[in-house]
């Protein structure tokens, strides 16, 4: 079990490169969990 705390100064939505679409910051973090927990198996996540 792990908890990733996101500082409040981070925007809730992150702009995609086209500048017209946005994704929630938790989706960005979820997509990179393998880089946060190198050598571990991420079995599931929730927001």
mmCIF file as gemmi writes it, N, C-alpha and C atoms, coordinates in Angstrom:
data_model
loop_
_atom_site.group_PDB
_atom_site.id
_atom_site.type_symbol
_atom_site.label_atom_id
_atom_site.label_alt_id
_atom_site.label_comp_id
_atom_site.label_asym_id
_atom_site.label_entity_id
_atom_site.label_seq_id
_atom_site.pdbx_PDB_ins_code
_atom_site.Cartn_x
_atom_site.Cartn_y
_atom_site.Cartn_z
_atom_site.occupancy
_atom_site.B_iso_or_equiv
_atom_site.pdbx_formal_charge
_atom_site.auth_seq_id
_atom_site.auth_asym_id
_atom_site.pdbx_PDB_model_num
ATOM 1 N N . UNK Axp A 1 ? 0.84 -1.174 0 1 0 ? 1 A 1
ATOM 2 C CA . UNK Axp A 1 ? 0 0 0 1 0 ? 1 A 1
ATOM 3 C C . UNK Axp A 1 ? 0.885 1.236 0 1 0 ? 1 A 1
ATOM 4 N N . UNK Axp A 2 ? 0.544 2.211 -0.822 1 0 ? 2 A 1
ATOM 5 C CA . UNK Axp A 2 ? 1.277 3.478 -0.855 1 0 ? 2 A 1
ATOM 6 C C . UNK Axp A 2 ? 0.295 4.608 -1.128 1 0 ? 2 A 1
ATOM 7 N N . UNK Axp A 3 ? 0.656 5.762 -0.669 1 0 ? 3 A 1
ATOM 8 C CA . UNK Axp A 3 ? -0.167 6.949 -0.899 1 0 ? 3 A 1
ATOM 9 C C . UNK Axp A 3 ? 0.727 8.008 -1.526 1 0 ? 3 A 1
ATOM 10 N N . UNK Axp A 4 ? 0.267 8.59 -2.616 1 0 ? 4 A 1
ATOM 11 C CA . UNK Axp A 4 ? 1.014 9.655 -3.281 1 0 ? 4 A 1
ATOM 12 C C . UNK Axp A 4 ? 0.268 10.958 -3.013 1 0 ? 4 A 1
ATOM 13 N N . UNK Axp A 5 ? 0.888 11.826 -2.249 1 0 ? 5 A 1
ATOM 14 C CA . UNK Axp A 5 ? 0.263 13.111 -1.936 1 0 ? 5 A 1
ATOM 15 C C . UNK Axp A 5 ? 0.685 14.144 -2.979 1 0 ? 5 A 1
ATOM 16 N N . UNK Axp A 6 ? -0.288 14.869 -3.483 1 0 ? 6 A 1
ATOM 17 C CA . UNK Axp A 6 ? -0.034 15.898 -4.49 1 0 ? 6 A 1
ATOM 18 C C . UNK Axp A 6 ? -0.196 17.265 -3.827 1 0 ? 6 A 1
ATOM 19 N N . UNK Axp A 7 ? 0.826 18.097 -3.897 1 0 ? 7 A 1
ATOM 20 C CA . UNK Axp A 7 ? 0.705 19.43 -3.297 1 0 ? 7 A 1
ATOM 21 C C . UNK Axp A 7 ? -0.463 20.213 -3.901 1 0 ? 7 A 1
ATOM 22 N N . UNK Axp A 8 ? -1.108 21.003 -3.087 1 0 ? 8 A 1
ATOM 23 C CA . UNK Axp A 8 ? -2.265 21.781 -3.546 1 0 ? 8 A 1
ATOM 24 C C . UNK Axp A 8 ? -1.912 22.792 -4.638 1 0 ? 8 A 1
ATOM 25 N N . UNK Axp A 9 ? -0.646 23.139 -4.765 1 0 ? 9 A 1
ATOM 26 C CA . UNK Axp A 9 ? -0.276 24.116 -5.787 1 0 ? 9 A 1
ATOM 27 C C . UNK Axp A 9 ? -0.331 23.538 -7.201 1 0 ? 9 A 1
ATOM 28 N N . UNK Axp A 10 ? -0.411 22.214 -7.326 1 0 ? 10 A 1
ATOM 29 C CA . UNK Axp A 10 ? -0.552 21.597 -8.642 1 0 ? 10 A 1
ATOM 30 C C . UNK Axp A 10 ? -1.956 21.856 -9.17 1 0 ? 10 A 1
ATOM 31 N N . UNK Axp A 11 ? -2.075 22.158 -10.456 1 0 ? 11 A 1
ATOM 32 C CA . UNK Axp A 11 ? -3.418 22.372 -11.011 1 0 ? 11 A 1
ATOM 33 C C . UNK Axp A 11 ? -4.204 21.061 -11.035 1 0 ? 11 A 1
ATOM 34 N N . UNK Axp A 12 ? -5.493 21.14 -10.864 1 0 ? 12 A 1
ATOM 35 C CA . UNK Axp A 12 ? -6.364 19.954 -10.88 1 0 ? 12 A 1
ATOM 36 C C . UNK Axp A 12 ? -6.376 19.312 -12.261 1 0 ? 12 A 1
ATOM 37 N N . UNK Axp A 13 ? -6.329 20.14 -13.297 1 0 ? 13 A 1
ATOM 38 C CA . UNK Axp A 13 ? -6.328 19.649 -14.674 1 0 ? 13 A 1
ATOM 39 C C . UNK Axp A 13 ? -5.011 20.022 -15.347 1 0 ? 13 A 1
ATOM 40 N N . UNK Axp A 14 ? -4.504 19.092 -16.155 1 0 ? 14 A 1
ATOM 41 C CA . UNK Axp A 14 ? -3.243 19.294 -16.869 1 0 ? 14 A 1
ATOM 42 C C . UNK Axp A 14 ? -3.557 19.402 -18.356 1 0 ? 14 A 1
ATOM 43 N N . UNK Axp A 15 ? -3.06 20.465 -18.986 1 0 ? 15 A 1
ATOM 44 C CA . UNK Axp A 15 ? -3.307 20.669 -20.413 1 0 ? 15 A 1
ATOM 45 C C . UNK Axp A 15 ? -2.49 19.676 -21.237 1 0 ? 15 A 1
ATOM 46 N N . UNK Axp A 16 ? -3.122 19.112 -22.252 1 0 ? 16 A 1
ATOM 47 C CA . UNK Axp A 16 ? -2.415 18.262 -23.203 1 0 ? 16 A 1
ATOM 48 C C . UNK Axp A 16 ? -1.659 19.162 -24.174 1 0 ? 16 A 1
ATOM 49 N N . UNK Axp A 17 ? -0.71 18.612 -24.921 1 0 ? 17 A 1
ATOM 50 C CA . UNK Axp A 17 ? 0.111 19.446 -25.807 1 0 ? 17 A 1
ATOM 51 C C . UNK Axp A 17 ? -0.676 20.32 -26.787 1 0 ? 17 A 1
ATOM 52 N N . UNK Axp A 18 ? -1.872 19.895 -27.181 1 0 ? 18 A 1
ATOM 53 C CA . UNK Axp A 18 ? -2.636 20.718 -28.129 1 0 ? 18 A 1
ATOM 54 C C . UNK Axp A 18 ? -3.217 21.967 -27.466 1 0 ? 18 A 1
ATOM 55 N N . UNK Axp A 19 ? -3.179 22.022 -26.128 1 0 ? 19 A 1
ATOM 56 C CA . UNK Axp A 19 ? -3.658 23.19 -25.404 1 0 ? 19 A 1
ATOM 57 C C . UNK Axp A 19 ? -5.163 23.334 -25.336 1 0 ? 19 A 1
ATOM 58 N N . UNK Axp A 20 ? -5.892 22.409 -25.949 1 0 ? 20 A 1
ATOM 59 C CA . UNK Axp A 20 ? -7.357 22.496 -25.967 1 0 ? 20 A 1
ATOM 60 C C . UNK Axp A 20 ? -8.026 21.426 -25.127 1 0 ? 20 A 1
ATOM 61 N N . UNK Axp A 21 ? -7.259 20.4 -24.757 1 0 ? 21 A 1
ATOM 62 C CA . UNK Axp A 21 ? -7.818 19.307 -23.956 1 0 ? 21 A 1
ATOM 63 C C . UNK Axp A 21 ? -7.055 19.196 -22.651 1 0 ? 21 A 1
ATOM 64 N N . UNK Axp A 22 ? -7.756 18.685 -21.651 1 0 ? 22 A 1
ATOM 65 C CA . UNK Axp A 22 ? -7.18 18.581 -20.317 1 0 ? 22 A 1
ATOM 66 C C . UNK Axp A 22 ? -7.472 17.21 -19.73 1 0 ? 22 A 1
ATOM 67 N N . UNK Axp A 23 ? -6.583 16.755 -18.851 1 0 ? 23 A 1
ATOM 68 C CA . UNK Axp A 23 ? -6.805 15.504 -18.124 1 0 ? 23 A 1
ATOM 69 C C . UNK Axp A 23 ? -6.589 15.784 -16.64 1 0 ? 23 A 1
ATOM 70 N N . UNK Axp A 24 ? -7.279 15.049 -15.783 1 0 ? 24 A 1
ATOM 71 C CA . UNK Axp A 24 ? -7.072 15.226 -14.343 1 0 ? 24 A 1
ATOM 72 C C . UNK Axp A 24 ? -5.645 14.834 -13.954 1 0 ? 24 A 1
ATOM 73 N N . UNK Axp A 25 ? -5.082 15.552 -13.006 1 0 ? 25 A 1
ATOM 74 C CA . UNK Axp A 25 ? -3.708 15.292 -12.574 1 0 ? 25 A 1
ATOM 75 C C . UNK Axp A 25 ? -3.553 13.857 -12.067 1 0 ? 25 A 1
ATOM 76 N N . UNK Axp A 26 ? -4.596 13.277 -11.475 1 0 ? 26 A 1
ATOM 77 C CA . UNK Axp A 26 ? -4.471 11.902 -10.979 1 0 ? 26 A 1
ATOM 78 C C . UNK Axp A 26 ? -4.297 10.894 -12.111 1 0 ? 26 A 1
ATOM 79 N N . UNK Axp A 27 ? -4.829 11.199 -13.298 1 0 ? 27 A 1
ATOM 80 C CA . UNK Axp A 27 ? -4.612 10.306 -14.444 1 0 ? 27 A 1
ATOM 81 C C . UNK Axp A 27 ? -3.158 10.375 -14.907 1 0 ? 27 A 1
ATOM 82 N N . UNK Axp A 28 ? -2.582 11.561 -14.859 1 0 ? 28 A 1
ATOM 83 C CA . UNK Axp A 28 ? -1.173 11.722 -15.233 1 0 ? 28 A 1
ATOM 84 C C . UNK Axp A 28 ? -0.295 10.932 -14.261 1 0 ? 28 A 1
ATOM 85 N N . UNK Axp A 29 ? -0.578 11.059 -12.98 1 0 ? 29 A 1
ATOM 86 C CA . UNK Axp A 29 ? 0.195 10.338 -11.969 1 0 ? 29 A 1
ATOM 87 C C . UNK Axp A 29 ? 0.007 8.832 -12.127 1 0 ? 29 A 1
ATOM 88 N N . UNK Axp A 30 ? -1.229 8.392 -12.325 1 0 ? 30 A 1
ATOM 89 C CA . UNK Axp A 30 ? -1.507 6.96 -12.472 1 0 ? 30 A 1
ATOM 90 C C . UNK Axp A 30 ? -0.739 6.37 -13.658 1 0 ? 30 A 1
ATOM 91 N N . UNK Axp A 31 ? -0.612 7.142 -14.724 1 0 ? 31 A 1
ATOM 92 C CA . UNK Axp A 31 ? 0.098 6.655 -15.91 1 0 ? 31 A 1
ATOM 93 C C . UNK Axp A 31 ? 1.605 6.531 -15.673 1 0 ? 31 A 1
ATOM 94 N N . UNK Axp A 32 ? 2.114 7.17 -14.615 1 0 ? 32 A 1
ATOM 95 C CA . UNK Axp A 32 ? 3.551 7.159 -14.339 1 0 ? 32 A 1
ATOM 96 C C . UNK Axp A 32 ? 3.915 6.415 -13.059 1 0 ? 32 A 1
ATOM 97 N N . UNK Axp A 33 ? 3.002 5.669 -12.492 1 0 ? 33 A 1
ATOM 98 C CA . UNK Axp A 33 ? 3.277 4.968 -11.237 1 0 ? 33 A 1
ATOM 99 C C . UNK Axp A 33 ? 4.468 4.025 -11.342 1 0 ? 33 A 1
ATOM 100 N N . UNK Axp A 34 ? 4.67 3.434 -12.512 1 0 ? 34 A 1
ATOM 101 C CA . UNK Axp A 34 ? 5.814 2.531 -12.687 1 0 ? 34 A 1
ATOM 102 C C . UNK Axp A 34 ? 7.141 3.264 -12.503 1 0 ? 34 A 1
ATOM 103 N N . UNK Axp A 35 ? 7.175 4.575 -12.751 1 0 ? 35 A 1
ATOM 104 C CA . UNK Axp A 35 ? 8.401 5.35 -12.551 1 0 ? 35 A 1
ATOM 105 C C . UNK Axp A 35 ? 8.564 5.77 -11.095 1 0 ? 35 A 1
ATOM 106 N N . UNK Axp A 36 ? 7.467 5.895 -10.377 1 0 ? 36 A 1
ATOM 107 C CA . UNK Axp A 36 ? 7.54 6.233 -8.954 1 0 ? 36 A 1
ATOM 108 C C . UNK Axp A 36 ? 7.935 5.024 -8.113 1 0 ? 36 A 1
ATOM 109 N N . UNK Axp A 37 ? 7.5 3.844 -8.536 1 0 ? 37 A 1
ATOM 110 C CA . UNK Axp A 37 ? 7.732 2.621 -7.771 1 0 ? 37 A 1
ATOM 111 C C . UNK Axp A 37 ? 8.533 1.624 -8.603 1 0 ? 37 A 1
ATOM 112 N N . UNK Axp A 38 ? 9.739 2.024 -8.951 1 0 ? 38 A 1
ATOM 113 C CA . UNK Axp A 38 ? 10.623 1.212 -9.794 1 0 ? 38 A 1
ATOM 114 C C . UNK Axp A 38 ? 10.918 -0.122 -9.105 1 0 ? 38 A 1
ATOM 115 N N . UNK Axp A 39 ? 10.805 -1.194 -9.866 1 0 ? 39 A 1
ATOM 116 C CA . UNK Axp A 39 ? 11.102 -2.524 -9.348 1 0 ? 39 A 1
ATOM 117 C C . UNK Axp A 39 ? 9.955 -3.158 -8.585 1 0 ? 39 A 1
ATOM 118 N N . UNK Axp A 40 ? 8.842 -2.467 -8.501 1 0 ? 40 A 1
ATOM 119 C CA . UNK Axp A 40 ? 7.681 -2.999 -7.787 1 0 ? 40 A 1
ATOM 120 C C . UNK Axp A 40 ? 6.55 -3.232 -8.784 1 0 ? 40 A 1
ATOM 121 N N . UNK Axp A 41 ? 5.622 -4.078 -8.413 1 0 ? 41 A 1
ATOM 122 C CA . UNK Axp A 41 ? 4.453 -4.344 -9.247 1 0 ? 41 A 1
ATOM 123 C C . UNK Axp A 41 ? 3.294 -3.515 -8.722 1 0 ? 41 A 1
ATOM 124 N N . UNK Axp A 42 ? 2.763 -2.646 -9.57 1 0 ? 42 A 1
ATOM 125 C CA . UNK Axp A 42 ? 1.581 -1.864 -9.206 1 0 ? 42 A 1
ATOM 126 C C . UNK Axp A 42 ? 0.375 -2.693 -9.621 1 0 ? 42 A 1
ATOM 127 N N . UNK Axp A 43 ? -0.325 -3.232 -8.646 1 0 ? 43 A 1
ATOM 128 C CA . UNK Axp A 43 ? -1.449 -4.118 -8.936 1 0 ? 43 A 1
ATOM 129 C C . UNK Axp A 43 ? -2.719 -3.353 -9.265 1 0 ? 43 A 1
ATOM 130 N N . UNK Axp A 44 ? -2.929 -2.237 -8.611 1 0 ? 44 A 1
ATOM 131 C CA . UNK Axp A 44 ? -4.1 -1.416 -8.897 1 0 ? 44 A 1
ATOM 132 C C . UNK Axp A 44 ? -3.886 -0.035 -8.302 1 0 ? 44 A 1
ATOM 133 N N . UNK Axp A 45 ? -4.752 0.878 -8.681 1 0 ? 45 A 1
ATOM 134 C CA . UNK Axp A 45 ? -4.704 2.232 -8.125 1 0 ? 45 A 1
ATOM 135 C C . UNK Axp A 45 ? -6.113 2.799 -8.116 1 0 ? 45 A 1
ATOM 136 N N . UNK Axp A 46 ? -6.299 3.784 -7.309 1 0 ? 46 A 1
ATOM 137 C CA . UNK Axp A 46 ? -7.582 4.493 -7.281 1 0 ? 46 A 1
ATOM 138 C C . UNK Axp A 46 ? -7.309 5.947 -6.93 1 0 ? 46 A 1
ATOM 139 N N . UNK Axp A 47 ? -8.277 6.753 -7.195 1 0 ? 47 A 1
ATOM 140 C CA . UNK Axp A 47 ? -8.103 8.196 -6.947 1 0 ? 47 A 1
ATOM 141 C C . UNK Axp A 47 ? -9.09 8.683 -5.91 1 0 ? 47 A 1
